[in-house]
Amino acid sequence: MTRVCHLSSAHCGLDVRIFFKECVSLAEAGFDTHLVINATPLEVEKAAVKGVKLHPLRPISGRFSRMVQQAWQCYKLGKHLDADIYHFHDAELIPYGILLSLAGKKVIYDVHEDLPKDILSKDWIPRWARGKVAGAAGVLEHLGARSFFSIATATPFIARRFRLMNPKSMDINNYPLPDELARALAPVARKRQVCYVGGICRVRGIRPLIEALPLLPDMRLVLCGRFSEADFERELCALPGWGQVDYLGYVDRDTVGKVMAESMAGAVTLFPVPNYLDSLPIKMFEYMAAELPVIASDFPLWRQIINDADAGLCVDPQSPAAIASAIRRLADDPALIEHMGKSGRQAVLSSYNWPTEADKLIKFYKDLM
C-alpha cells in the first residue's frame, strides 16, 4: 500500500481542506494516509475513525517560533514515517520539502494562497518590508517548485503561475463538501441576521460590515472566527455597531452549519487586495452550499460566479452604505432569499463541489506512482 504523508506546521487539527477533503479522500481511495499537524488527542481519535493516522506536533507559541521550531519538528516527524509521497501545505516547509526531494521522495507542494501577493497585505509585517519579504518568498517558491515532483494549488490562477516553474502543476480547487452544510429537510426559520465565518483581520472587510449595522437597527451580525490581532479586536469592539454583533469566536463545524441555517445571508466582503482579486474563497461556496445568499465583494471574477449562479449580491466591500443596502434588499424580500439560496446550492451541486476535485486529486496521486 502506498504511504502518503501530509505535513502542516501552520494549520490546526482537522483542517477542512487538508484533513476532511484531501486526507480522507486519499484514505477512502486506499492510500495509507498520515497527517503531521497541530492536534489534540480527541482529534487524533476522530481522524482514526476516518482512516487517517494523525501525528500531533508539540505545541509552540509565537508566530516566528512556529515558523522555525515547529517547521523543523514537522519535518522530523514526517521523515521518520518514511512515506512514498510527501504533501506539504505551508511555505515555511519549502526548505524541508527540498531536502525530502533530494532524499529521493516524491514531494507535492500544496499552495493555498498566492504567497507573494498575500504577504503584501500582512499587517504584522512592517509596510516598508512587505515588498522585500514578498520578493524573497517568490524566490523561495521558485527554487522549491523546480525541485518538487509536482504542485497542487487551491485555484487555477495560482496553478497558472506555477506551471511556468513546474509543468506538473494542477489546481485542486477548495470547493465545499456539498452535503456538510446542507439545510435540513425541515429547515429552521431564518433570523434577521447575517453571518461571517472565517479569519478576522482588517483586509477581510469586517469593519465596514460592522459599520453597516447601525443603518439596520433590527439586524444582527453573527461573527465566527479568530482575530489575527488583539488591537484590531479592540478597535472593532469600540464601534457603535458592535452592540449588534454576536461574536462566537472559533466554532466547530456543527455550529457553523447551525449559524448558516439560521441566517438570511452570508458575507464575504473582502478588501480588493492583490491576493483576493482572483481568489476562490471557500466561504462563498460554503454559503452557497448551505442555501445562503451571498453578499460578496464586487470583484470581476466573483461577480461572474455570483451573477451566473444568481446566488447573491455584489457590493463595494469598503462602503458600509452599499453593504447595508444589499442586506436591506434581502431582508425586505424573503422570496428572493429562498430563490438565491436554492440557486446557489444548485451551482455547488453542478459545478463547485469537492467530489469533482477529489477525483482529480486521486488521479493526480496515481499518476505519481
C-alpha positions in Angstrom: 0.0 0.0 0.0 1.4 3.4 -1.0 2.1 5.5 2.1 1.4 9.2 1.9 2.2 11.9 4.5 0.7 15.3 4.6 2.7 17.9 6.6 1.5 21.2 8.1 3.1 23.4 10.7 0.7 26.3 10.4 -2.7 24.7 10.4 -4.6 23.1 13.3 -6.4 19.9 13.9 -9.0 18.6 11.5 -8.5 21.3 8.9 -11.2 21.2 6.3 -9.1 21.2 3.1 -6.2 19.2 4.5 -8.0 16.6 6.6 -11.6 16.4 5.7 -11.1 16.8 1.9 -7.7 15.6 0.9 -6.6 13.2 3.6 -10.0 11.5 4.0 -10.4 11.2 0.2 -7.0 9.6 -0.1 -7.7 7.2 2.7 -11.0 6.2 1.1 -9.1 5.6 -2.2 -6.9 3.0 -0.4 -3.8 5.0 0.4 -2.0 4.6 3.8 -2.6 8.2 4.8 -0.7 10.1 7.6 -1.0 13.7 8.7 1.5 15.6 10.8 -0.2 18.7 12.2 -1.1 20.5 15.5 -3.8 18.4 17.1 -5.5 17.3 20.3 -5.8 13.7 21.5 -9.5 13.8 20.6 -8.7 14.9 17.1 -6.3 12.0 16.8 -9.2 9.7 17.7 -11.6 11.3 15.3 -9.0 11.1 12.5 -8.5 7.4 13.1 -12.3 6.8 12.6 -11.9 8.3 9.1 -8.9 6.1 8.3 -6.2 8.8 8.7 -3.3 8.4 11.1 -2.7 11.7 12.7 0.7 12.6 14.3 0.4 15.7 16.6 3.1 18.3 16.9 4.3 19.6 20.2 2.6 23.0 20.8 4.8 26.0 20.3 3.6 29.6 20.9 4.5 32.6 18.8 4.4 33.2 15.0 8.2 33.1 14.5 8.8 30.2 16.8 6.2 28.2 14.9 7.8 29.1 11.5 11.2 27.9 12.7 10.9 25.3 15.5 7.6 23.8 14.6 8.5 23.5 10.9 11.6 21.6 11.9 9.6 19.3 14.3 7.1 18.7 11.5 9.9 17.7 9.1 11.5 15.3 11.6 8.2 13.6 12.4 7.3 13.3 8.7 10.7 12.0 7.7 10.5 9.3 10.4 7.3 7.9 8.7 9.3 7.2 5.5 6.4 7.8 3.2 6.4 7.3 -0.5 4.8 10.7 -1.2 5.0 13.8 0.9 2.4 16.5 0.5 3.0 19.7 2.5 0.9 22.8 3.0 3.0 25.7 4.4 5.7 27.9 2.8 8.0 27.6 5.9 8.2 23.9 5.0 9.7 24.6 1.5 13.3 24.0 2.6 12.4 20.7 4.1 10.4 19.7 1.0 13.6 20.3 -0.9 15.5 18.0 1.5 12.9 15.3 1.0 13.2 15.6 -2.7 17.0 15.3 -2.5 16.4 12.1 -0.5 14.5 10.6 -3.4 11.0 11.2 -2.2 8.1 12.4 -4.4 7.1 15.8 -2.9 3.9 17.8 -3.6 3.7 21.5 -2.5 0.0 22.4 -1.9 -0.3 26.2 -2.4 -3.4 27.6 -0.6 -2.6 31.2 -1.3 -0.7 33.3 -3.8 2.1 33.8 -1.2 3.9 36.9 -2.6 0.5 38.7 -3.0 -0.7 37.6 0.4 2.4 39.0 2.1 1.7 42.4 0.7 -1.4 42.7 2.9 0.0 41.2 6.1 -0.5 43.8 8.9 2.1 42.1 11.1 4.9 42.8 8.6 6.1 46.5 8.5 4.8 48.2 5.4 8.3 49.1 4.3 9.4 45.5 4.5 6.5 43.8 2.7 7.8 44.2 -0.8 11.2 42.7 0.1 9.6 39.8 2.1 7.2 39.1 -0.8 10.1 39.1 -3.3 12.1 36.7 -1.1 9.1 34.4 -0.8 8.7 34.4 -4.5 12.3 33.3 -5.0 11.9 30.6 -2.3 8.8 29.2 -4.1 10.6 29.3 -7.4 13.5 27.3 -6.1 11.2 24.8 -4.4 8.8 24.4 -7.3 11.7 23.4 -9.6 12.8 20.8 -7.0 9.4 19.3 -6.2 7.8 16.5 -8.2 4.5 18.4 -8.6 2.4 21.3 -7.3 -1.2 21.3 -6.2 -2.9 24.7 -6.0 -6.2 25.9 -4.5 -7.1 27.9 -7.6 -6.4 27.8 -11.4 -4.9 31.2 -11.2 -2.2 30.1 -8.8 -1.6 26.9 -10.9 -1.1 29.1 -14.0 1.8 30.9 -12.2 3.4 27.7 -11.0 3.3 26.0 -14.4 6.0 28.4 -15.5 8.2 26.8 -12.8 6.9 23.3 -12.8 4.7 21.9 -15.6 3.3 19.2 -13.3 1.1 21.8 -11.5 -2.6 21.2 -11.1 -5.4 23.1 -9.4 -7.3 21.1 -6.8 -9.9 23.7 -6.1 -11.0 24.2 -2.5 -14.7 23.6 -3.2 -17.1 22.5 -0.4 -18.3 19.1 0.6 -21.9 19.6 -0.8 -23.8 17.7 2.0 -21.9 19.0 5.0 -23.8 22.3 5.4 -27.0 21.4 3.5 -30.2 22.8 5.1 -32.3 20.2 6.8 -35.4 18.8 5.1 -37.4 20.8 7.7 -35.2 23.9 7.9 -35.1 26.2 10.9 -36.6 29.7 10.5 -34.2 32.3 9.3 -33.5 35.1 11.7 -32.8 38.7 10.9 -29.1 38.1 10.9 -26.1 38.0 8.6 -23.2 35.7 9.3 -19.5 35.9 8.6 -17.4 32.7 9.1 -13.6 32.8 8.8 -10.4 34.5 10.0 -10.9 38.1 11.2 -8.4 40.7 10.1 -8.6 44.2 8.5 -8.4 43.1 4.9 -11.3 40.7 5.4 -13.6 43.7 5.4 -15.1 43.2 8.9 -15.0 46.9 9.9 -17.3 48.2 7.1 -19.6 45.2 7.8 -20.0 46.3 11.4 -20.3 49.9 10.4 -23.3 49.0 8.2 -25.2 47.7 11.2 -26.4 51.0 12.7 -28.1 51.7 9.4 -30.1 48.5 10.0 -31.2 48.8 13.7 -33.0 45.4 13.8 -30.3 43.4 12.1 -27.6 41.4 13.8 -24.2 40.0 12.6 -23.0 36.6 13.8 -19.2 36.6 13.7 -17.4 33.2 13.8 -13.6 33.0 13.8 -10.4 34.1 15.4 -9.0 37.6 15.4 -5.5 37.8 13.9 -4.5 40.8 16.1 -5.7 41.9 19.6 -5.5 45.6 18.6 -8.0 45.0 15.7 -10.4 43.2 18.1 -10.3 46.2 20.5 -10.9 48.6 17.6 -14.0 46.7 16.4 -15.4 46.4 19.9 -15.3 50.2 20.2 -17.5 50.7 17.2 -21.2 51.7 17.7 -22.3 48.7 15.6 -20.6 46.2 17.9 -23.7 46.1 20.1 -25.4 44.3 17.2 -22.7 41.7 16.9 -22.9 38.2 18.3 -19.2 37.2 18.5 -18.9 33.4 18.9 -15.1 33.1 18.4 -13.8 29.9 16.8 -16.6 27.3 16.5 -16.8 23.7 15.3 -18.4 22.7 12.0 -21.7 21.7 13.6 -22.1 25.2 15.0 -21.1 26.7 11.6 -23.9 24.8 10.0 -26.4 25.9 12.6 -25.4 29.6 12.2 -25.7 29.4 8.4 -29.1 27.7 8.6 -30.4 30.5 10.9 -29.0 33.4 8.8 -30.5 35.2 5.9 -27.2 35.9 4.1 -23.5 35.2 4.4 -20.9 38.0 4.0 -17.6 37.6 2.2 -16.8 41.3 1.7 -13.0 41.1 1.4 -11.0 44.2 0.5 -9.6 44.5 -3.0 -6.0 43.5 -2.1 -4.0 41.6 -4.8 -4.3 38.2 -3.2 -8.1 38.3 -3.1 -9.0 39.6 -6.6 -8.5 36.2 -8.3 -9.1 34.0 -5.3 -11.9 31.4 -4.9 -12.9 31.9 -1.3 -14.2 28.7 0.3 -16.7 30.6 2.4 -18.5 32.0 -0.6 -19.1 28.4 -1.9 -20.0 27.1 1.6 -22.6 29.8 1.9 -24.0 28.7 -1.4 -23.9 25.0 -0.3 -25.9 26.0 2.8 -28.6 27.7 0.6 -27.5 31.1 1.9 -27.5 34.1 -0.3 -24.0 35.6 -0.6 -23.1 39.3 -0.1 -19.7 39.4 -1.8 -17.1 41.9 -2.9 -17.7 43.3 -6.4 -14.6 41.8 -8.0 -14.9 40.8 -11.7 -14.4 37.0 -11.0 -16.7 36.9 -8.0 -19.4 39.0 -9.8 -19.3 36.5 -12.7 -19.7 33.5 -10.3 -22.4 35.1 -8.2 -24.4 36.5 -11.2 -24.2 33.3 -13.3 -25.5 31.3 -10.3 -28.0 34.0 -9.3 -26.7 33.3 -5.8 -26.4 36.7 -4.2 -25.4 40.4 -4.4 -22.1 42.1 -5.1 -21.1 45.3 -3.3 -18.3 47.7 -2.7 -16.7 46.0 0.3 -15.4 49.3 1.7 -18.8 51.0 1.7 -21.0 50.4 4.8 -23.9 52.1 2.9 -23.6 49.6 0.0 -23.4 46.7 2.3 -26.4 47.9 4.3 -28.4 48.4 1.1 -27.7 44.8 0.0 -28.7 43.4 3.4 -31.9 45.5 3.4 -32.8 44.3 -0.1 -32.7 40.7 1.0 -34.4 41.4 4.4 -37.3 43.0 2.5 -37.8 40.1 0.1 -37.9 36.6 1.8 -38.8 35.1 -1.6 -35.5 36.5 -3.0 -33.6 34.9 -0.1 -35.0 31.5 -0.9 -34.5 31.8 -4.6 -30.9 32.9 -4.4 -30.2 30.3 -1.7 -31.6 27.4 -3.8 -29.8 28.7 -7.0 -26.5 28.9 -5.2 -26.8 25.3 -3.9 -27.7 24.1 -7.3 -24.5 25.7 -8.7 -22.5 23.9 -6.0 -24.1 20.6 -6.8 -23.4 21.0 -10.5 -20.0 22.8 -10.6 -18.4 23.9 -7.4 -18.1 20.7 -5.3 -15.3 18.7 -3.6 -16.2 15.2 -5.1 -15.2 16.5 -8.5 -11.9 17.8 -7.1 -11.3 14.6 -5.1 -11.4 12.6 -8.4 -8.7 15.0 -9.8 -6.6 14.5 -6.6 -6.8 10.7 -6.7 -5.8 10.7 -10.4 -3.0 13.2 -9.5 -1.6 10.8 -7.0 -1.9 7.7 -9.1 0.0 9.5 -11.9 2.9 9.9 -9.5 3.3 6.2 -9.0 
